[in-house]
Amino acid sequence: MVAILSALSTVAILLVVLFVRSRGKRSSRPESQRQMKPEKFDTTLGELRDIREALRPLEHSRAASRRDP
């Protein structure tokens, strides 16, 4: 009788431990998914225009003098 009670209590303790472990893993999953997503850029349209202007190729002095009479 004592052997059956100790076996049942051991099984119950194992089930509780497994339940707590699985619950802890579930709560940590959304955090890891958030970290995998790339962060959005926080830029304004003015900053994007500045970047576009900076990336445009420089005009040669001869080409600029032809346009401006």
N, C-alpha and C positions, 0 to 999 in steps of 0.2 A: 504494500500500500504506500509506504513511504517512497519507494522507488518510482512509482507512477506519479506521485505528486511532484517529486523533484524533477522528473523528466518533463512534465507539463509546464512547470514553472520555468524551466530552462528554455523550452520552446517559446513560451510567452515572452520572456525577456528578449530572446533573439528577434522575434517579430517586432517588438517595440523598437529595438535598436535599428533594425532595417527600415522601419517606417520613418523614424526620425532622420536617418541618413538620406533617404530618398526625398523627404520633404525639404531638407536643407539644400540639396542639389537643385531642386526645382526653383527655389527662391533665388539662387545665384545665376540661373540661366538668363533671365532678362537683362541683368547687368552686363553679362558678357556679350549679349547680342547688341546692346547699346554701344559697347566699346568697339564692336566690329564695324558699325556703320560709320562712314566718313562724315566728318563734321561739315556743316554747311558754312560757306563763306559769308561773312557779314560785311558786304561791301555796298557802297552807294553807287548810283549812276554816275556821279561826278568822278568817283575814283576809277570806275571802269573807263570813262572817257580819257582820264589822265594816263591810264595804262595803255590804251589804244594809241594815243598820241606818242607815247614814249616808244612804242614798238614800230611805229611807221619808219620806213627808211628815210635817211636824211637826203635832202635835195642837193644836187651839185650846184655850185655857184653859177655855172654857165646856163643850166636849165632854169634857174631862178631869174637870171637876168633877161632871158628871152621872154618870159611871161610878163615881167614888169617893164614897160617902155620907159 
